[in-house]
Amino acid sequence: MTRHLITSALPYINGVKHLGNLIGSMLPSDLYARYLRARGEEVLFICATDEHGTPAELAAREAGQAVEEFCAEQHKVQADLGEAFNLSFDHFGRSSSPQNKELTQYFGNKLRENGFIEERVTRQVYSIEDERFLPDRYVEGTCPHCGYDKARGDQCENCTRLLDPTDLLEPRSAVSGSTNLEVRESKHLFLLQSKLADEIRTWVNKHADWPVLVSSIALKWLDEGLHDRGITRDLKWGVPVDMPGMEDKVYYVWFDAPIEYISATKEWADEDPGNRDWKSWWYEADDVRYVQVMAKDNVPFHTVTFPGTELGSREPWKMVDFIKGFNWLNYYGGKFSTSQKRGIFMSDAIELLPADYWRYYLLANAPESSDASFTWDGFAGTVNKDLADTLGNFVNRALKFCASKFGNEIPEGGEMGALEKKLGEDLNARLASYNANMQDMQIRKAMQDLRAIWVMGNEYLTEAAPWTAFKTDPEAAAVSLRVAINLMRIFAILSAPVIPLTSQRLSEALKLNLTAEDWIEGDCYEALQVLPAGHGFDIPEVLFRKISDDDVAAWETRFGGAG
């Protein structure tokens, strides 16, 4: 039986993550993990904070904290927000862990032994005012390719091109803002990607099932020619390089961060070593299917750099089988940005509304085929139409009417007829599509399927019209209400990976004992008959409140909007 390893791209430690980060990696991977668990699969879902490199040092400096203290504090903030959004990580680790230090140094030494790392003297930017070498992210300036004036020395976040600090136009120190810079020599380690390029291409070409977004980025990098990449930096915060003559260097954050996927699994196993074996997931793990989830700017490092590290080790480390890449979620056409504090951040979002509002909206509008744009009007429209009017209204009106006419239990009634048979057939077809799209990680299509299943409930009630039938045929009304309440059970189960708290509320209202491993298997017509007459229920509070025009106006004023 296949085991499923799922990793979400590691969120940077430098502040609370925004909704673009959430939908770009953590939330879709959570959806997939929850879905597989519900189908009875063995799943290990891993994530961690990415704590090394310049962003951490700069953010700690801005906060007036030691970097170790800052990272520990921010890890807890991000872990708590993950729990608030019901992200079901099996382990949420830290790239500053002893396990990651050990494994990063292990891979570095293996690559060197195998001839894929060499020392080179480089010319680096030195800030005279700061009296220090400036690692790539400590240098900011204008991108020579697209003209973006806030490009970093390692990568332009606007056009995603990789850069060296010396490529930037009008460079300045990110520490002090000083432009009094000069280039000096410094010794560093380079990963010889050029020697691994053919192996990496062969490996990439084996994965014809990858989304076009992912494979096109990987092949673009390969077609442009892989350059040897510096994997050490002149920093104090990071995994130290344990090689002679390199005592004042640390490994580049993009070298150690992907290794943290393995290290975080070891962190998880080390919590219960008698019952958990991290290596079985990563070493000679032929029974494991490994899925990574990330935004498009992370794709090159996961399709080229990290695979090169694994291949160059000449050991049988588990390599990714499927990569789900996402485009960007923008905010009114502009980028969400942690550093520029633009957009809606997870802490703000959870303060405004419960997690399920955001989970459903983001998944239903996931930026799969192109960049998407968040607007408050669009958010309100999705919540009001899909969650409040379609799902919430169905539950509310059916249970309230049933309670008013028959009491708080499923009523006795006659046999189901042609209308219910047709409903079962339609549910079977749509559930098959939902399962296929969830399995293939076609997120928006899966959400369209789920919404269509909710719509079936409303269409059934409209056609059966128990409020009208009750006047002349109470037994027929009882049948349709019994079916409607069984539909609620189906909704609770199928919605659980998407809106888990609402699913739990429905489960409690219907006096069920649903778990994370429940699913609708077999014929949906039979599923419409699971809860018998006499089964009790409570009427829950309104599942989703509508978002008003006043809410939209207030939030646009607070967070910014079209104006």
Wavefront OBJ file of the C-alpha trace (Angstrom):
o trace
v 0.000 0.000 0.000
v 1.345 3.415 -0.988
v 2.291 5.855 1.738
v 1.869 9.557 1.012
v 4.506 12.126 1.963
v 3.279 15.715 1.536
v 5.376 18.820 2.103
v 4.313 22.435 1.950
v 6.879 25.033 0.915
v 8.450 26.414 4.073
v 7.148 29.843 5.097
v 9.843 32.396 5.823
v 10.250 33.344 9.447
v 10.275 37.098 8.751
v 6.749 37.934 9.884
v 3.144 36.761 9.699
v 2.247 35.185 6.355
v -0.370 36.693 4.059
v -3.247 35.023 2.213
v -1.058 34.602 -0.874
v 1.370 32.467 1.147
v -1.545 30.495 2.570
v -3.106 29.554 -0.769
v 0.274 29.198 -2.480
v 1.351 26.192 -0.429
v 0.024 25.486 3.062
v -3.737 25.374 2.443
v -3.771 23.241 -0.742
v -1.374 20.753 0.806
v -3.616 20.579 3.881
v -6.651 19.951 1.653
v -4.829 17.102 -0.080
v -3.594 15.578 3.180
v -7.076 15.708 4.707
v -8.627 14.173 1.601
v -6.178 11.260 1.537
v -6.643 10.578 5.252
v -10.413 10.536 4.724
v -9.918 7.862 2.064
v -7.985 5.731 4.545
v -4.502 6.444 3.193
v -1.368 6.677 5.334
v -0.194 10.287 5.212
v 2.754 12.226 6.621
v 2.255 15.985 6.202
v 5.354 18.046 6.927
v 6.112 21.757 7.065
v 8.495 24.046 8.973
v 9.588 27.617 9.297
v 12.489 28.626 7.057
v 14.671 30.468 9.563
v 18.081 31.071 8.035
v 19.431 33.692 5.703
v 19.221 37.427 5.394
v 15.437 37.905 5.870
v 15.656 36.496 9.375
v 18.624 38.686 10.308
v 17.048 41.818 8.869
v 13.684 41.188 10.524
v 15.355 40.485 13.873
v 17.408 43.652 13.539
v 14.254 45.656 12.813
v 12.530 44.088 15.842
v 15.520 44.839 18.073
v 15.948 41.168 18.982
v 18.666 38.568 18.792
v 17.993 36.466 15.727
v 17.606 33.253 17.773
v 15.017 34.913 20.006
v 13.188 36.422 17.034
v 12.991 33.094 15.206
v 11.734 31.199 18.255
v 9.038 33.807 18.811
v 7.958 33.919 15.167
v 7.904 30.138 14.887
v 5.309 30.046 17.656
v 3.316 32.818 15.967
v 3.250 30.892 12.696
v 2.503 27.568 14.390
v -0.406 29.138 16.281
v -1.802 30.684 13.099
v -1.493 27.330 11.363
v -3.632 25.819 14.112
v -6.113 28.709 13.832
v -6.558 27.906 10.136
v -6.807 24.177 10.937
v -3.711 23.209 8.978
v -3.285 19.547 9.863
v 0.513 19.260 9.831
v 1.837 16.075 11.369
v 4.879 18.155 12.260
v 5.691 21.854 11.924
v 9.419 22.058 12.373
v 12.250 24.588 12.301
v 15.137 24.791 9.859
v 17.325 25.970 12.742
v 16.944 22.555 14.375
v 19.939 20.365 15.286
v 18.561 17.779 12.866
v 18.791 20.202 9.968
v 22.303 21.228 10.906
v 23.342 17.570 10.925
v 21.717 16.673 7.606
v 22.750 19.848 5.781
v 26.368 19.279 6.733
v 25.980 15.624 5.729
v 24.745 16.538 2.244
v 27.419 19.209 1.865
v 30.181 16.750 2.696
v 28.700 14.037 0.453
v 28.546 16.416 -2.499
v 32.124 17.465 -1.908
v 33.273 13.832 -1.668
v 31.555 13.119 -4.979
v 33.151 16.062 -6.770
v 30.091 18.279 -7.002
v 31.320 21.056 -4.710
v 34.421 23.168 -5.153
v 35.924 26.248 -3.523
v 36.079 29.428 -5.555
v 37.219 32.947 -4.823
v 34.388 35.330 -5.578
v 34.036 39.040 -5.802
v 31.395 40.220 -3.353
v 29.834 43.463 -2.330
v 31.356 44.972 0.800
v 29.692 47.830 2.688
v 32.273 50.261 3.988
v 29.770 51.915 6.291
v 28.531 48.572 7.726
v 32.067 47.124 7.820
v 30.937 43.772 6.456
v 30.405 41.692 3.345
v 26.811 41.898 2.194
v 25.239 38.543 1.317
v 22.973 38.675 -1.718
v 19.785 39.592 0.132
v 21.575 42.364 1.992
v 21.986 44.135 -1.336
v 18.999 45.829 -2.949
v 18.713 47.739 -6.178
v 17.124 47.848 -9.609
v 16.691 44.636 -11.598
v 18.636 44.841 -14.870
v 16.022 42.693 -16.609
v 12.677 44.270 -15.678
v 13.580 47.542 -13.943
v 11.952 46.621 -10.606
v 13.573 48.983 -8.086
v 13.275 46.752 -5.011
v 15.030 43.677 -6.396
v 17.208 41.673 -4.011
v 20.684 40.478 -4.752
v 19.626 36.829 -5.139
v 16.364 37.085 -7.074
v 13.974 39.671 -8.451
v 10.591 38.915 -6.906
v 8.921 40.792 -9.777
v 10.239 38.798 -12.762
v 11.661 35.831 -10.733
v 15.052 35.976 -12.511
v 17.987 34.800 -10.412
v 20.566 37.496 -9.806
v 23.959 38.122 -8.291
v 24.329 41.250 -6.173
v 26.781 42.686 -8.700
v 24.048 42.485 -11.373
v 21.905 45.121 -9.634
v 21.761 48.675 -10.876
v 22.120 51.425 -8.254
v 22.865 48.905 -5.449
v 22.444 49.818 -1.794
v 22.906 48.105 1.571
v 19.712 46.597 2.996
v 21.237 47.051 6.441
v 21.947 50.778 6.392
v 20.773 51.973 2.993
v 24.307 53.061 2.222
v 25.419 53.239 -1.394
v 29.085 53.388 -0.306
v 29.810 49.884 -1.533
v 32.768 48.193 -3.133
v 33.600 44.738 -4.444
v 36.121 42.589 -2.543
v 37.244 38.974 -2.752
v 35.793 36.201 -0.552
v 36.126 32.392 -0.689
v 32.962 30.276 -1.086
v 31.655 26.827 -1.951
v 29.887 26.241 -5.276
v 27.470 23.457 -6.158
v 28.497 22.285 -9.634
v 25.022 22.180 -11.145
v 26.540 22.209 -14.619
v 27.940 18.698 -13.988
v 24.504 17.487 -12.863
v 22.432 19.195 -15.578
v 21.939 16.122 -17.784
v 20.885 13.966 -14.832
v 18.469 16.624 -13.622
v 16.954 16.982 -17.107
v 16.521 13.216 -17.423
v 14.784 13.163 -14.052
v 12.516 16.123 -14.925
v 11.536 14.513 -18.237
v 10.257 11.440 -16.388
v 7.470 13.514 -14.864
v 5.064 14.102 -17.729
v 2.174 14.461 -15.269
v 3.504 17.668 -13.699
v 1.421 20.806 -14.235
v 2.573 22.899 -17.196
v 3.434 25.741 -14.822
v 5.969 23.525 -13.030
v 7.508 21.673 -15.968
v 7.829 24.845 -18.076
v 9.757 26.646 -15.325
v 12.054 23.645 -14.793
v 12.748 23.212 -18.505
v 13.291 26.946 -18.987
v 16.050 26.866 -16.393
v 17.604 23.785 -17.945
v 17.349 25.151 -21.485
v 19.052 28.380 -20.443
v 21.906 26.297 -19.026
v 22.485 25.507 -15.376
v 25.160 27.626 -13.778
v 27.236 26.526 -10.817
v 25.691 28.092 -7.750
v 27.322 29.526 -4.652
v 25.941 27.683 -1.622
v 27.719 29.530 1.214
v 27.353 33.029 2.611
v 29.252 35.440 4.851
v 26.711 35.299 7.674
v 26.714 34.208 11.290
v 23.122 32.914 11.325
v 22.763 29.634 9.479
v 24.108 26.112 9.288
v 27.884 26.420 9.742
v 30.108 24.889 7.086
v 32.165 22.151 8.760
v 35.067 22.211 6.332
v 38.646 23.472 6.861
v 39.087 27.098 5.913
v 35.328 27.742 5.827
v 34.764 28.273 9.550
v 33.371 31.793 9.042
v 30.779 30.684 6.450
v 27.265 29.283 6.650
v 25.302 27.381 4.021
v 23.030 29.426 1.769
v 19.432 29.331 2.956
v 18.249 27.811 -0.337
v 20.677 24.934 0.175
v 19.561 24.046 3.694
v 15.832 24.911 3.465
v 14.749 22.003 1.203
v 16.865 19.622 3.287
v 14.616 20.690 6.181
v 11.835 18.595 4.641
v 13.940 15.575 5.548
v 15.134 17.114 8.804
v 11.608 18.015 9.924
v 10.621 14.392 9.357
v 13.517 13.426 11.601
v 12.333 16.002 14.169
v 8.907 14.323 14.043
v 10.429 10.867 14.483
v 12.726 11.981 17.296
v 9.654 12.969 19.332
v 8.650 9.290 19.469
v 11.645 7.235 18.285
v 10.153 3.951 19.419
v 7.235 4.250 17.004
v 8.413 6.546 14.219
v 11.045 5.887 11.569
v 11.957 8.999 9.579
v 14.334 7.227 7.248
v 11.685 4.870 5.897
v 9.986 7.928 4.385
v 13.127 9.270 2.748
v 15.722 6.569 2.108
v 15.030 3.688 -0.260
v 11.356 4.624 0.168
v 9.941 2.843 -2.873
v 6.441 2.627 -1.378
v 6.201 6.403 -0.806
v 4.536 8.879 -3.170
v 6.015 12.300 -2.470
v 4.035 15.455 -3.306
v 5.362 19.004 -2.893
v 3.158 22.123 -2.955
v 4.515 25.619 -3.617
v 4.106 28.946 -5.395
v 5.785 29.431 -8.761
v 8.750 31.432 -7.456
v 9.838 28.394 -5.433
v 9.624 25.962 -8.339
v 13.222 26.348 -9.658
v 14.767 25.386 -6.329
v 12.555 22.295 -6.065
v 12.949 21.120 -9.666
v 16.653 21.883 -10.098
v 18.656 22.778 -6.984
v 17.263 20.327 -4.416
v 17.034 17.433 -6.917
v 20.645 18.187 -7.846
v 21.594 17.945 -4.183
v 19.872 14.575 -3.837
v 21.257 13.207 -7.104
v 24.748 14.441 -6.307
v 24.754 12.616 -2.976
v 24.792 9.349 -4.952
v 22.470 7.870 -2.337
v 18.869 6.617 -2.744
v 17.085 9.600 -1.191
v 13.391 9.929 -1.975
v 12.815 12.458 -4.746
v 9.548 14.222 -5.396
v 6.972 12.453 -7.569
v 4.521 15.312 -8.130
v 4.851 19.071 -7.695
v 1.740 21.219 -7.462
v 2.695 24.765 -8.362
v 0.553 27.859 -7.981
v 0.584 31.261 -9.554
v 0.269 34.310 -7.340
v -2.745 35.624 -5.502
v -2.524 39.399 -5.825
v -4.281 42.090 -3.829
v -6.292 44.412 -6.081
v -3.823 43.756 -8.878
v -0.715 44.427 -6.748
v 1.398 41.826 -4.999
v 0.835 40.714 -1.438
v 4.098 41.453 0.311
v 5.312 40.510 3.772
v 8.200 42.951 3.621
v 6.009 45.824 2.383
v 3.046 44.833 4.604
v 0.631 44.954 1.698
v -2.543 42.848 1.706
v -4.422 40.643 4.171
v -2.301 38.695 6.612
v -3.332 35.516 8.378
v -3.526 37.250 11.758
v -5.867 39.924 10.374
v -8.007 37.411 8.502
v -8.632 35.158 11.500
v -9.520 38.199 13.596
v -12.229 39.188 11.092
v -13.887 35.840 10.370
v -13.524 32.133 11.236
v -11.059 30.082 9.238
v -13.618 28.259 7.092
v -14.685 31.479 5.333
v -11.102 31.982 4.172
v -10.355 28.341 3.464
v -13.289 27.952 1.103
v -12.832 31.291 -0.639
v -9.123 30.760 -1.236
v -9.499 27.195 -2.487
v -12.446 28.104 -4.732
v -10.349 30.894 -6.256
v -6.945 29.195 -6.174
v -4.517 30.745 -8.702
v -3.839 27.569 -10.661
v -3.883 28.554 -14.339
v -2.978 32.221 -13.891
v -2.464 34.868 -11.235
v -5.643 35.766 -9.356
v -6.636 38.957 -7.567
v -8.231 39.271 -4.147
v -10.913 41.932 -3.777
v -13.287 42.427 -0.882
v -16.300 42.450 -3.221
v -15.195 39.135 -4.714
v -14.642 37.641 -1.271
v -18.070 38.787 -0.047
v -19.741 37.468 -3.199
v -18.251 33.988 -2.808
v -19.042 33.769 0.900
v -22.609 35.020 0.517
v -23.505 32.960 -2.547
v -21.774 29.662 -1.826
v -21.434 29.392 1.935
v -24.369 31.407 3.292
v -27.028 30.994 0.583
v -26.181 27.555 -0.796
v -24.825 25.461 2.097
v -25.923 27.387 5.180
v -29.433 28.153 3.966
v -30.055 24.529 3.013
v -29.163 23.312 6.493
v -31.013 26.066 8.303
v -34.326 25.943 6.457
v -34.569 22.141 6.338
v -33.805 21.579 10.034
v -35.999 24.445 11.221
v -38.961 23.300 9.138
v -38.513 19.690 10.248
v -38.352 20.721 13.909
v -41.454 22.893 13.589
v -43.572 20.127 12.020
v -42.127 16.863 13.328
v -39.882 17.747 16.266
v -36.107 17.435 16.586
v -35.761 14.006 15.027
v -35.953 12.539 11.557
v -39.638 11.837 10.853
v -41.254 8.576 9.798
v -42.347 8.532 6.175
v -42.900 6.441 3.109
v -40.468 5.071 0.556
v -38.150 7.144 -1.584
v -39.211 7.527 -5.203
v -37.984 8.592 -8.627
v -36.863 12.020 -7.449
v -34.592 10.495 -4.815
v -33.277 7.881 -7.253
v -32.329 10.659 -9.687
v -30.680 12.560 -6.831
v -28.599 9.498 -5.956
v -27.492 9.069 -9.569
v -26.537 12.748 -9.883
v -24.617 12.576 -6.615
v -22.730 9.490 -7.805
v -21.597 11.261 -10.956
v -20.550 14.436 -9.191
v -18.798 12.559 -6.368
v -16.771 10.621 -8.949
v -15.666 13.941 -10.453
v -14.917 15.382 -7.013
v -12.779 12.382 -6.110
v -10.895 12.532 -9.407
v -10.181 16.245 -9.103
v -9.116 15.970 -5.473
v -6.827 13.050 -6.335
v -5.288 15.036 -9.211
v -5.063 18.198 -7.090
v -7.254 20.148 -9.503
v -8.300 22.458 -6.701
v -10.733 24.838 -8.376
v -12.459 22.036 -10.262
v -12.830 20.099 -7.007
v -14.391 23.142 -5.335
v -16.805 23.495 -8.269
v -17.788 19.870 -7.720
v -18.341 20.440 -4.003
v -20.463 23.510 -4.621
v -22.491 21.583 -7.230
v -23.152 18.896 -4.604
v -24.444 21.565 -2.193
v -26.622 22.985 -4.989
v -28.186 19.539 -5.485
v -29.550 19.755 -1.956
v -31.259 23.071 -2.615
v -32.623 21.912 -5.968
v -33.971 18.762 -4.346
v -35.723 20.715 -1.591
v -37.156 23.154 -4.111
v -38.587 20.328 -6.197
v -39.779 18.211 -3.268
v -41.145 21.338 -1.527
v -41.870 19.751 1.884
v -43.419 23.012 3.173
v -46.081 22.716 0.464
v -46.407 18.918 0.559
v -46.953 18.958 4.315
v -50.367 20.600 3.869
v -51.767 17.722 1.825
v -49.296 14.845 2.170
v -47.300 14.941 5.449
v -45.763 11.564 4.679
v -44.217 12.857 1.443
v -42.866 15.880 3.338
v -41.356 13.521 5.895
v -39.580 11.541 3.142
v -38.014 14.646 1.627
v -36.889 15.939 5.050
v -35.367 12.565 5.905
v -33.458 12.683 2.612
v -32.434 16.315 3.209
v -30.985 15.497 6.624
v -29.095 12.554 5.149
v -27.791 14.975 2.521
v -26.452 17.092 5.385
v -24.460 14.101 6.571
v -23.045 13.693 3.062
v -22.231 17.409 2.948
v -20.486 17.248 6.328
v -18.274 14.377 5.178
v -17.413 15.680 1.716
v -16.817 19.232 2.980
v -14.527 18.205 5.824
v -11.207 18.614 3.948
v -12.289 22.119 2.899
v -14.199 23.558 5.857
v -13.366 21.228 8.753
v -14.871 23.289 11.594
v -18.207 23.642 9.796
v -18.162 19.923 9.084
v -17.614 19.290 12.780
v -20.488 21.614 13.707
v -22.794 19.769 11.314
v -21.622 16.443 12.711
v -22.447 17.593 16.242
v -25.834 19.052 15.231
v -26.771 15.771 13.551
v -25.486 13.783 16.554
v -22.920 11.938 14.455
v -19.452 10.790 15.413
v -17.664 11.709 12.225
v -13.878 11.466 12.195
v -11.136 12.618 9.832
v -11.266 9.176 8.232
v -14.893 9.186 7.089
v -15.830 9.336 3.416
v -18.765 8.553 1.173
v -17.942 5.245 -0.486
v -20.244 3.202 -2.676
v -23.691 4.221 -3.909
v -24.901 7.671 -2.871
v -28.512 6.461 -3.067
v -27.692 4.213 -0.123
v -25.964 7.102 1.640
v -29.286 8.972 1.479
v -30.744 6.318 3.802
v -28.045 5.998 6.475
v -29.773 8.098 9.152
v -33.084 6.446 10.049
v -36.382 7.832 11.252
v -36.143 8.718 14.927
v -32.532 9.932 14.704
v -32.306 13.149 16.679
v -30.733 16.455 15.717
v -30.138 19.951 17.029
v -30.455 23.139 15.031
v -27.015 24.773 14.859
v -26.481 28.492 14.899
v -26.221 30.016 11.436
v -23.282 28.291 9.758
v -22.115 31.347 7.810
v -23.146 34.947 8.273
v -23.517 37.130 5.229
v -20.959 39.842 4.582
v -22.638 43.215 4.165
v -21.768 46.165 1.968
v -20.855 48.010 5.162
v -18.386 45.230 6.037
v -16.790 45.520 2.603
v -16.512 49.298 2.866
v -14.980 49.101 6.346
v -12.440 46.471 5.320
v -11.480 48.360 2.168
v -10.857 51.416 4.326
v -8.791 49.432 6.809
v -6.732 47.320 4.404
v -6.887 49.332 1.202
v -8.861 48.591 -1.913
v -9.405 49.642 -5.492
v -8.815 53.291 -4.640
l 1 2 3 4 5 6 7 8 9 10 11 12 13 14 15 16 17 18 19 20 21 22 23 24 25 26 27 28 29 30 31 32 33 34 35 36 37 38 39 40 41 42 43 44 45 46 47 48 49 50 51 52 53 54 55 56 57 58 59 60 61 62 63 64 65 66 67 68 69 70 71 72 73 74 75 76 77 78 79 80 81 82 83 84 85 86 87 88 89 90 91 92 93 94 95 96 97 98 99 100 101 102 103 104 105 106 107 108 109 110 111 112 113 114 115 116 117 118 119 120 121 122 123 124 125 126 127 128 129 130 131 132 133 134 135 136 137 138 139 140 141 142 143 144 145 146 147 148 149 150 151 152 153 154 155 156 157 158 159 160 161 162 163 164 165 166 167 168 169 170 171 172 173 174 175 176 177 178 179 180 181 182 183 184 185 186 187 188 189 190 191 192 193 194 195 196 197 198 199 200 201 202 203 204 205 206 207 208 209 210 211 212 213 214 215 216 217 218 219 220 221 222 223 224 225 226 227 228 229 230 231 232 233 234 235 236 237 238 239 240 241 242 243 244 245 246 247 248 249 250 251 252 253 254 255 256 257 258 259 260 261 262 263 264 265 266 267 268 269 270 271 272 273 274 275 276 277 278 279 280 281 282 283 284 285 286 287 288 289 290 291 292 293 294 295 296 297 298 299 300 301 302 303 304 305 306 307 308 309 310 311 312 313 314 315 316 317 318 319 320 321 322 323 324 325 326 327 328 329 330 331 332 333 334 335 336 337 338 339 340 341 342 343 344 345 346 347 348 349 350 351 352 353 354 355 356 357 358 359 360 361 362 363 364 365 366 367 368 369 370 371 372 373 374 375 376 377 378 379 380 381 382 383 384 385 386 387 388 389 390 391 392 393 394 395 396 397 398 399 400 401 402 403 404 405 406 407 408 409 410 411 412 413 414 415 416 417 418 419 420 421 422 423 424 425 426 427 428 429 430 431 432 433 434 435 436 437 438 439 440 441 442 443 444 445 446 447 448 449 450 451 452 453 454 455 456 457 458 459 460 461 462 463 464 465 466 467 468 469 470 471 472 473 474 475 476 477 478 479 480 481 482 483 484 485 486 487 488 489 490 491 492 493 494 495 496 497 498 499 500 501 502 503 504 505 506 507 508 509 510 511 512 513 514 515 516 517 518 519 520 521 522 523 524 525 526 527 528 529 530 531 532 533 534 535 536 537 538 539 540 541 542 543 544 545 546 547 548 549 550 551 552 553 554 555 556 557 558 559 560 561 562 563
